[in-house]
Each structure stands twice: as structure tokens, then as C-alpha cells.
Amino acid sequence: MSPQDRYPVARPCLSDLEERYLVDAYRSGWISSQGPYLQRFEEQFAARCGAAAAVATGNGTVALHLALAAAGIGPGDEVIVPALTYVATANAVVYCGARPVFVDVSPESWCIDVEQVAASVGPRTRAVIAVDLYGHPADYSALRALCERHGLLLVSDAAESFGALLDGRPTGDLADVTTFSFFGNKVITAGEGGCVTTSDLALAERMRLLRNQGMDPRRRYYFPVVGFNYRLTNLASALLCAQLERADDIISRRDAVIATYERELTDPPLLTSQPVVAGVRRAPWMASFLVGPPGSTGQRDELARSLDLLGVETRPFFVPLTDLPPYADATGELPVTADLSRRGINLPTYADLTDVDLKVIVDRVRTALAGVTGRR
Ligand SMILES: *Cc1c(COP(=O)(O)O)cnc(C)c1O
């Protein structure tokens, strides 16, 4: 394999198996939102996640909305979310007519800071959404205890953490309800797709009702409630069945990619790797590093620009949600979120990167780092 001119930051890993299942679904005529692959995917995904039920959805954003809506989150309610996440986490709260309350993340895990959650619980608080940022599970044992104490729903946004374990238990079974995304850059993908897992069977049934426009499962075209069309197709499910069968191989190759970067490139304070808490087996979503010492600004963008010129695509960390116009009225200091957002960078992470590719990327990153200000 020869090196490439340009490396994207993400790429799906698709084999003959995906093609075979996809063509099979296509030829069967079951291309819409019913069919054997859909049923099989939901069963196998629930089993893999250690949950009693899985409800597949059109994407990860509507998975979040479906979970919150089914749990009865609505106008007047507040939902605590971390400020450092993909915008969908907060948008799903707004879709319910509820208000997101933003808290900072912990420097040890980059996930929601449990003490700050405790300090933000008020009379209107109904739920907490923990996000497994860059594949690292949040502190679910502390969050579960806190949520039980206050009677709050604990939602896990595990869009980035399929394959992660916390004390040996997979994401999907660590909160009251867990959502996943199968967008093209996620660990397993169908291009677009999502899923909710839960062991609360009543909640799962409510989600199935709302996913299918609210139609009474025993009386066709009778709609007792206002629901949504949040269904996943059997075609997408065929891809996901194949991805699920290959998940362990995909995960171990992605693990090796990240391990190579961490071995070859970690060079504090210029480049520090993602911290991993004891008991956590992180999902290898995207290799994540911090550029420069705490509080530094500009070096990450400088590195990203040079890497772009050298043909290595990168991603900056998420912008703090409180810096976005729809959420800018939030108050309070979020220093960890602000610092990580300014210094964080993701490097190309996908299973089809060969050892030769990795060597090329590592060399290019070293070249780019040598030029970053302050380094001669
Ligand atoms: C990818 C992602 C989602 C959902 O994304 P979709 O594109 O709607 O599938 C939600 N939350 C987080 C943290 C994500 O990374």
C-alpha cells in the first residue's frame, strides 16, 4: 500500500459483508422501515449493550429527542448537560420545550463534572444527559447515585462511545436510557442511523409508539398521541448488522491507530493525549490530543493549518455550546470546557489506515509540530 496525498479525519470501514447484506435487503424488497434486518439489528444491539431493549432510529439526534420525549420531558423542565459536546445534545432538550442547563466538564475525563451537576440541581431539574466525550464514558456510578437521590432521569449520550466499557460493563447499560449515533464518522455506521437502549420496557414501548408517528400498535391509523417519524430503514439496518458482526475487528484496529499516535506523538506540553480514568476502556472514536500547555491559545489552530497543507485533515474540539448564539444567554464560568475547546484536536482515525499510512501521518504531524510557535 502506498501512502496517500490526503488523509481524511474519518472514513467508514465497509467490507463485502456489508455489500452482501445490503444487496440482500434490496433484492428482498424490504427497503423501508420494516424487515428482518431491522429486527435482527435491534435484538443483537441490545444484547451487545447488555440492555433489555433497543429502539433503532433515523439518526442519533432524534434518538436523544425520542428518549427525552418518551420520558415526558417538556416545557418548564430543566435538563443538565455538559457545555462541551456536539450541539445535538442540547438541541434535543430544546425540541422538548425544556431548557438545557450547562455545566463544565472534568479535566480528568473531559466528561460532565458530577460536582457541578450536584450544584446545578434545582426545583425544575428533571434529567441529566451525560455525554461520553471522544469515546470516554462519564462517571456513571456517581451520576446514578446523584440522580437517584434527586429523582432525576439519567440519559447517556453514547453517540461517540459504542464499544466502551466502564468497570467491565458496556455503554448502553450504564444509565436509565442510552442513545447512539451511526453517522458516517462513528465507530460503526450506516451513513445515518441511531438507536436508543434501555432496560425499562415501558419506556421502550413508549419510544416505539412515538417513533412510529404515535400510531396505536393494535389499531392501524389510529393515533392516540402526537408522535414522530423517527424510523430507521431495513437497508440501513442491513449495513448495521454487518458492522455489528465486524465491530470487534473494527474496534481493535481503531485502538491500534490511536495507540500508535499516542506512542509516537505524545510529547507534553506540546502534545498531550486524552486522559483515561481507571476502570475505563475507552471507545476508539477519534484520536484526541491537546496542543500546548494549559491556557495556551493559537497553537492548535497553527498545527491544524500546517497539517492541512501537508495533507492531513484534523478536527478542532467542539465549540462550547454557551458560545453558540442559541445558548449564549447561559451564565457562569466554564473554564475547563473553554480550555479544552481551544486546545483540542482530533487526528485521522479509521480502521482502513495501514501501518504505512500511520507512519506517513506521524511523520507529517512531527513536521508540523516542529514549526508550531515556541518550538525550534
Ligand atoms: C454524533 C453525535 C450525536 C448524534 O448525531 P447524528 O448525526 O444525529 O447521528 C449526538 N451527540 C453526540 C455527542 C455526537 O457526537
PDBQT file of the ligand as one rigid body, heavy atoms in Angstrom, charges set to zero:
ROOT
HETATM    1  C1  LIG A 401     -22.735  12.246  16.566  1.00  0.00    +0.000 C 
HETATM    2  C2  LIG A 401     -23.333  12.725  17.824  1.00  0.00    +0.000 A 
HETATM    3  C3  LIG A 401     -24.725  12.807  18.035  1.00  0.00    +0.000 A 
HETATM    4  C4  LIG A 401     -25.789  12.448  17.028  1.00  0.00    +0.000 C 
HETATM    5  O1  LIG A 401     -25.504  12.744  15.759  1.00  0.00    +0.000 OA
HETATM    6  P1  LIG A 401     -26.358  12.364  14.467  1.00  0.00    +0.000 P 
HETATM    7  O2  LIG A 401     -25.549  12.998  13.407  1.00  0.00    +0.000 OA
HETATM    8  O3  LIG A 401     -27.715  12.964  14.621  1.00  0.00    +0.000 OA
HETATM    9  O4  LIG A 401     -26.449  10.875  14.340  1.00  0.00    +0.000 OA
HETATM   10  C5  LIG A 401     -25.181  13.200  19.287  1.00  0.00    +0.000 A 
HETATM   11  N1  LIG A 401     -24.339  13.509  20.273  1.00  0.00    +0.000 NA
HETATM   12  C6  LIG A 401     -23.005  13.422  20.130  1.00  0.00    +0.000 A 
HETATM   13  C7  LIG A 401     -22.139  13.731  21.307  1.00  0.00    +0.000 C 
HETATM   14  C8  LIG A 401     -22.451  13.066  18.896  1.00  0.00    +0.000 A 
HETATM   15  O5  LIG A 401     -21.113  13.019  18.759  1.00  0.00    +0.000 OA
ENDROOT
TORSDOF 0
